[in-house]
Amino acid sequence: MKRIMVSVFALLLLFGSASFAAVTAGDALVLEGTASEVGKMWGEVNRDSIVKAYNAFLSRAEGKEEQLRSFAKLSIELSGKINCSYWIDELNAIADTVGIDKELYIAFTFGRYRDLALLYKGVGCTSFAITAPATKNGQIIFHKTRETAPDLQSGYLKRIVGVEGADRQPYKFFGEMGTADTGVSFFVNEKGLAGAADVPVQWQNRECYVGPYKGDLPLVDPPKYDGFMNHYVPRYIAEHCKDVDEARETLHSFVEKGYIASGKWGTNYLFVDAKGKILQIADDCYKIVEEQIDPALKHGEKSYKGIYFTVHRENDYGTPEDALVANYGNISLELANSPKVSKHPAMWNLARAQSSATILIDPEHPEILTTVFVTLPAYGYSIPFLMGADATPRSLVDGTVYSVQKEGFRYSEFYEAGVNDEWRFFIHGIRDKVAKGEDVTQALNEHFLKMVNLIISMNK
């Protein structure tokens, strides 16, 4: 009873302040349609941030326009080879809407990270997966914290339709990345496959808050710049793979065909699907260098099946694994998404933790009941929404949520517990309606908008 009264009090405080928020979620966007239609919407919403990022890119690439155009032509060619020419249609529509050079924008969006097309030097990320037997009631949990140079962040639901010549249309997915391009850092799709791309642990040992890596440092030699960077490989998998097995086949195929690039670094991927199967797989652009199915966490002298982190992070506050080990067999989404784990002080660096998401995959109805707790930036409040929604609040798409939480950062476990209770109450009622075959899309859209407005108000 005490917990219920506390939660109700918290929510009364939060909802009471929501009406006074200077910034609200506003309208919502249904990013569903042909690639050109979706690109036009994206360009209209994110025009200013696209122009800003694009101009900054070009200013640092002065005198190398020919090289950029050559890279753009390569990206167009490779997109066609994997039956994703619709990516180019989307980018062309964005460029036309914003009023920038289409070829140079393609070079920008495919090559802006890790010096791939000339400049950007990135930093590290961390992903983890938790499944049975580690979790409560067999929950399937995936998380990614994205660390990179500051960049306006966007989270959204997207479905591209009307792709000509395709045996099957791309899957609907939730993706997260900067507002200026259309790749994804992490995702979950309608089939319940979640995944992310990280810099391998071998290249993160220089971080002061990461434990030293004791293995070799196999830098990519020679560096490889021709191919897809690790924000388009996850997008392909989000749109075209239904499970871990298909993700694995895709990565092997891309590496064998020479479609993978990352400059001088390799890439480590982590995936989990609606069956609770975990895949860790890494490449050095030229070959797959590591691959594990259902790897186990090694903590102390013991091994814990059902828990896997791509990077072991530790500082004066301990490690995020401590709380998981202490609750082994009873780990819940709420614990995984708390300051004890995903928001543990060792998991993020204030200047670079741009975004994160903790995802609870529903094995029976992943297309509707999978829940995404998206957090922009990674140390802010999490916004829970369900995959069955089809409209993303504009303020999440255009970076407003990211800016509000970054500039007016406040955090209280007390308040976030209230948000968790609100989500738990909502999804409990929705499950019954889904079981009866009712259409719950509108209810999910309304709840999504409500949660975004609530989180914005909590930072005021």
C-alpha positions, -999 to +999 in steps of 0.1 A: +000+000+000+028+024+009+044+019-026+011+026-043+005+058-024+041+070-031+037+063-068+003+080-070+017+110-052+047+111-076+024+110-107+001+136-093+031+159-090+043+151-125+010+154-143+001+184-123+032+202-136+027+189-172+001+216-181+026+243-173+055+229-194+068+255-218+077+228-243+053+199-252+054+170-275+031+188-299+019+168-329+030+133-339+044+120-371+035+088-388+068+079-406+051+053-428+050+055-466+072+053-496+108+062-490+103+095-508+073+103-487+091+095-454+122+114-466+101+145-473+086+144-438+120+139-422+134+168-442+106+191-432+109+183-395+147+183-392+156+209-418+176+232-395+197+205-378+203+187-412+217+219-427+238+227-396+254+192-395+258+190-433+275+224-435+299+215-406+308+183-425+315+201-457+335+229-441+359+203-427+361+185-460+370+216-480+387+209-513+377+172-513+344+174-531+355+150-558+364+124-531+330+129-515+311+124-547+331+093-554+321+079-520+285+088-527+285+069-559+299+039-541+272+041-515+245+043-541+260+013-559+262-008-527+227+001-517+214-012-550+234-045-546+215-052-513+181-042-527+181-010-506+179+016-533+150+030-514+175+044-489+188+066-517+152+076-526+147+086-490+180+106-489+172+123-522+138+134-509+154+148-477+180+167-497+154+181-521+132+192-492+160+208-473+176+223-505+211+208-504+232+189-529+218+153-531+251+136-539+270+154-512+243+147-487+245+110-495+283+111-489+276+129-456+250+105-443+268+073-452+303+085-442+300+110-414+312+087-386+347+073-378+365+093-406+348+070-432+342+098-457+369+121-443+365+134-408+344+123-378+363+105-350+340+086-327+342+070-293+328+040-276+294+025-268+281-003-246+253-029-252+240-057-230+213-084-232+196-102-204+174-133-209+163-165-191+174-179-167+187-146-154+154-127-157+121-126-138+094-146-156+117-151-186+118-115-196+139-107-228+158-074-223+182-055-246+201-023-239+224+001-258+241+033-245+254+054-273+286+075-268+298+098-294+305+135-299+275+157-291+249+155-318+212+163-317+194+129-312+162+115-326+141+084-318+113+072-340+091+045-354+095+039-392+080+017-419+090+020-455+063+006-480+060+004-517+095-009-524+095-021-560+109-055-569+111-067-532+100-102-522+090-087-489+085-051-477+109-038-450+099-044-414+087-016-392+113-007-367+122+017-339+155+034-345+177+060-329+204+082-343+212+118-350+185+140-366+207+147-396+209+112-411+189+081-416+211+053-402+205+038-368+227+032-337+203+007-321+169-008-330+141-032-324+118-043-351+083-057-354+096-093-353+112-087-319+148-086-331+168-059-312+204-050-319+232-024-319+267-018-332+295-009-308+332-002-311+348-035-300+361-036-264+396-039-279+394-002-288+377+011-257+405+004-232+418+040-235+387+053-217+395+063-181+364+047-167+367+014-185+387-015-171+419-022-191+415-047-219+441-075-215+440-089-250+455-079-284+446-047-302+439-059-337+434-026-356+420-030-391+451-031-414+449-017-439+420+005-429+389-001-450+368+029-461+347+014-489+315-001-477+287+004-452+295+019-418+279+005-387+249+028-387+236+013-420+243-023-413+220-023-382+193-005-403+195-032-429+191-059-403+163-040-386+144-039-419+153-073-433+160-098-405+135-115-382+158-131-358+194-137-346+200-164-372+192-141-401+212-113-385+242-136-384+238-147-420+236-111-431+268-101-414+287-131-428+274-123-462+283-086-460+318-093-448+324-120-475+312-096-502+333-067-490+303-045-480+316-036-445+337-006-437+348+011-405+380+029-413+407+017-389+384+001-363+363-030-364+327-033-352+311-054-325+274-062-328+250-076-302+215-089-310+187-106-291+155-119-305+120-129-294+131-164-286+156-150-261+186-160-283+217-137-279+243-132-307+276-114-302+295-111-334+325-088-344+343-081-377+375-063-387+359-054-421+376-082-439+364-112-418+343-122-388+368-122-359+346-133-331+311-150-327+292-163-297+257-176-293+242-171-258+275-159-243+276-158-205+287-130-182+320-138-163+318-120-130+344-127-104+351-165-105+316-174-117+297-175-150+262-162-154+241-175-183+216-151-198+237-120-191+262-105-216+278-070-218+299-060-248+321-039-225+330-043-188+328-008-173+339-001-138+347+030-117+345+042-081+308+033-080+314-003-089+300-020-120+265-023-135+269-061-134+269-061-096+231-055-093+224-081-120+244-108-102+228-099-069+193-104-084+202-133-107+170-152-117+148-122-107+161-094-130+134-072-143+131-045-169+129-019-142+162-030-126+179-032-160+168+004-168+178+019-134+208+038-121+220+004-108+225-009-143+218+010-176+222+044-159+250+032-136+277+060-134+302+037-150+279+033-181+281+068-194+303+098-197+284+131-192+298+148-222+293+119-247+264+098-235+240+109-263+213+083-261+202+049-248+172+025-248+163-005-227+139-028-246+116-054-233+108-078-261+074-095-260+077-130-273+040-135-282+031-101-297+065-084-305+048-062-331+025-047-305+036-052-270+074-049-271+082-019-250+110+006-257+123+028-228+141+054-249+164+079-231+177+111-247+204+118-235+215+085-219+214+098-183+179+114-185+144+101-179+133+071-200+102+074-222+082+041-224+062+033-255+050+002-273+059-010-308+022-012-318+021+026-319+025+041-354+029+078-346+060+093-330+057+126-311+074+153-332+095+164-302+112+130-301+119+131-338+133+166-340+156+165-310+135+186-286+134+159-260+172+155-262+177+192-259+153+197-230+169+169-210+204+179-218+200+216-210+177+213-180+188+180-167+170+167-136+168+131-124+150+114-095+146+077-091+114+086-072+099+102-103+111+075-127+095+049-104+062+068-110+067+066-148+074+028-145+042+024-126+022+043-152+037+021-179+030-011-159-006-001-153-011+008-190+004-023-205-016-046-181-049-032-196-036-033-232-026-070-230-063-080-225-074-060-255-046-074-277-056-110-266-092-102-277-079-091-311-089-054-306-071-026-325-051-007-298-031+016-322-048+048-312-045+040-275-008+033-279-003+066-298-021+086-271+000+069-244+032+076-263+024+113-266+014+114-229+047+099-218+067+123-239+049+153-225+054+139-190+091+135-194+095+170-209+076+184-179+098+166-155+128+186-167+112+219-160 
